[in-house]
Amino acid sequence: MVKKVGSIFVASMLALVLTGCSLGDGRYRYPCQDPANWETAECKPPVCEVNGYCPVDLVGEDVFNGTSSDGETVTGEGTNNG
């Protein structure tokens, strides 16, 4: 009985941990996080404001405006906030 409960617990914890892993596949959680989509209609106000998916909301104003918090220029390449 104890082995069965332990096995169920371990399986549940393993499933929980694996669902949080993303293996770095380069995908974004929201389309407007991807700098390649920042100029599309769905990523510009007022369309993006409805759901709060504007790039400035998702990646931060500093990154969206081209600078990081330490003052360096940000190109958006290789950025994955997912």
C-alpha positions as CSV (number, residue, x, y, z in Angstrom):
1,M,0.0,0.0,0.0
2,V,2.8,2.4,0.9
3,K,4.7,1.6,-2.3
4,K,1.6,2.3,-4.4
5,V,1.0,5.7,-2.7
6,G,4.7,6.5,-3.0
7,S,4.7,5.6,-6.7
8,I,1.6,7.8,-7.4
9,F,3.3,10.7,-5.5
10,V,6.5,10.4,-7.5
11,A,4.7,10.1,-10.8
12,S,2.6,13.2,-9.9
13,M,5.6,15.2,-9.0
14,L,7.5,14.2,-12.1
15,A,4.5,15.1,-14.3
16,L,4.3,18.5,-12.5
17,V,8.0,19.2,-13.0
18,L,8.0,18.2,-16.7
19,T,5.0,20.4,-17.6
20,G,7.0,23.4,-16.4
21,C,10.0,22.7,-18.6
22,S,10.4,24.3,-22.0
23,L,13.7,22.8,-23.3
24,G,14.6,26.2,-24.9
25,D,12.8,25.7,-28.1
26,G,12.8,29.4,-28.9
27,R,9.0,29.8,-28.9
28,Y,7.3,32.7,-27.2
29,R,4.3,32.4,-24.9
30,Y,2.5,35.3,-26.6
31,P,3.0,36.3,-30.3
32,C,3.6,39.9,-29.3
33,Q,6.7,38.9,-27.2
34,D,8.5,38.0,-30.4
35,P,10.2,41.1,-31.8
36,A,9.4,39.9,-35.3
37,N,5.7,40.5,-34.6
38,W,6.0,44.0,-33.0
39,E,4.9,45.7,-36.2
40,T,1.8,43.6,-36.8
41,A,-1.7,45.0,-36.3
42,E,-2.4,42.6,-33.4
43,C,0.6,43.9,-31.5
44,K,-0.2,47.6,-31.8
45,P,-2.7,49.6,-29.8
46,P,-5.7,49.6,-29.6
47,V,-5.9,45.9,-30.7
48,C,-3.3,44.7,-28.2
49,E,-4.6,46.8,-25.3
50,V,-7.8,44.7,-25.1
51,N,-6.0,41.7,-23.8
52,G,-2.9,43.4,-22.4
53,Y,-0.7,41.7,-25.1
54,C,1.1,44.9,-26.2
55,P,4.9,44.3,-26.5
56,V,5.6,47.1,-24.0
57,D,3.4,45.2,-21.5
58,L,5.0,41.8,-22.2
59,V,8.7,42.6,-22.5
60,G,9.0,45.9,-20.6
61,E,9.3,49.4,-21.8
62,D,13.1,49.4,-21.7
63,V,13.5,46.4,-24.0
64,F,10.7,47.7,-26.3
65,N,12.4,51.1,-26.7
66,G,15.7,49.5,-27.4
67,T,17.6,49.8,-24.2
68,S,18.1,47.5,-21.2
69,S,18.0,48.4,-17.6
70,D,21.8,48.8,-17.6
71,G,21.7,51.2,-20.6
72,E,22.9,48.8,-23.3
73,T,21.2,48.7,-26.7
74,V,18.9,45.8,-27.1
75,T,18.2,44.3,-30.6
76,G,15.6,41.8,-29.6
77,E,17.5,39.0,-31.3
78,G,17.7,35.9,-29.1
79,T,15.3,37.3,-26.6
80,N,12.9,34.7,-25.1
81,N,10.7,35.8,-22.2
82,G,8.6,32.7,-22.2
